[in-house]
Amino acid sequence: MLRLLLALLVAGALLLAPAVAPDAGAAVPKGFFGVMVNGPLDDPAVDLDAQAATMKADGVQSWRVEMAWDQIEPAQGQFAWTATDRKVLAAARQGIDVLGLALRAPGWANGNSGNPFTPPTKPSDFGGYLRALIARYGPSGTLWAEHPEVPKRAVRTWEIWNEPNLVNYFTKQPFAKPYAALLRAAYPAVHAADPGATVLMASMANYSWRDLAKLLSVPGPRLRFDAAGAHPFSGRPSNAVKIVRLNREALDHRGYAKVPLWLTELTWSSAKGKKKPLTQNWETTEGGQAQRLTEVYKLLLAQRKSLRLARVFWYSWATVDNGSPNSFDYSGLNQALPDGTFRAKPSLAAFRAVTKRAEGG
C-alpha cells in the first residue's frame, strides 16, 4: 500500500502542472495494448488458452509475465520451467507478444537473505539467469524445439526487475547504485544471447521521474538500455499522464531522447464498496474504473508520439475482487469467481472499445 499512499501525494503535487497539447495523427505501434498476466491466471486449473483467446478478441496484443528467479532456479543450475512455459505457450498460440519480467533472487544468489527481493550479491549471476531465460524462450529456445506444434513466438523483450526504488521490491536502498550495477550486468548478457532483444529498464512508481533522474546520474559508465518503463499511479487520469511526461523529460534531459517509454503497470482499483479502509482518490467503483480507463487511454493515445510511448500494460487481466486488503486485488478487467469462471467488469468493455477504436474497428 506504500506506493498507493505516495501516489496520492504525487497527484496533489501535479495539480498545477501545465497542460500538454495533443499529438496529431500518431499511429499506434504493434503490441501497444498489453495486460499483466498473474494472480488467478497463475492457477494451473485455469484454462489459460481460453483466456488468451478472449484477450486476443478484446484487443490484447502483449502480456507482461513475471519470471521469478527464485522460483525458476531455486538451486543453482536446476530449473523449474513448467509454470512459465504454460504462459509463454498460451501467448504464442494466439500470436500475443510476451514481455519477460525478470526479478527476485534465490537464496543461493543473494547471500541467503531470506527475502527474494534482495538483489544478488554478484550482478553477474543475474546476467547468467537472463541467458538461461533466453536459452529457453528466445529465438533458438529449447521450448520451441520441445513444442514444434506451437507457432514460435520468441520472447524478445526483458524487463530488468520491478520498482527498484521501493524497499518492498528492492531491499538495497538507496537503490540507484546497486540497481545500476544490476542493469550494467544485464544489458550485455541479454544482447550477447540475443542481439536483437530489447532490454527494458525497470519501471518505477511514485515520484518515479525523480528516482529516474537519480539513477541516470549514477557515476560510472553510461547506463545502457533499449527502453525505459514507468508506473504512473495517480488518482486522476490527467495526473497519470503528467507523470509519464515527467519521466519523458527526465530521459530527454539526460541524453536518452530516442529511448521509448513503456508503461508496464497502469490501473485503478474498483475496491470502492468492497473493502475498507479505502485509499482515497485512487480506489473507485467498477463504473469509475471503466471511466478512468477510457479517459487515460484517450489522453495517452493523443500524446503518444511526443511521449514516445511504445506500450501500455493494464494491471491486471483478472483479480479476485473479494475480501483482499490489497487494493491491487480489485484492479482487474475481470473478476475471477470461486467456481473458476470469470466475470467481465465494465472496464473490460471500456478496454475493448479503446482497442477497437485505435485499430479503426
Helices and strands as residue ranges (DSSP letters): H 2-13, E 33-36, G 39-42, H 48-57, E 62-68, H 69-72, H 82-93, E 97-103, H 123-137, H 142-146, E 157-160, H 176-193, E 198-201, H 208-216, E 228-230, H 237-252, E 261-266, H 286-302, H 304-307, E 309-314, E 318-319, G 327-330, E 334-336, E 342-344, H 346-358
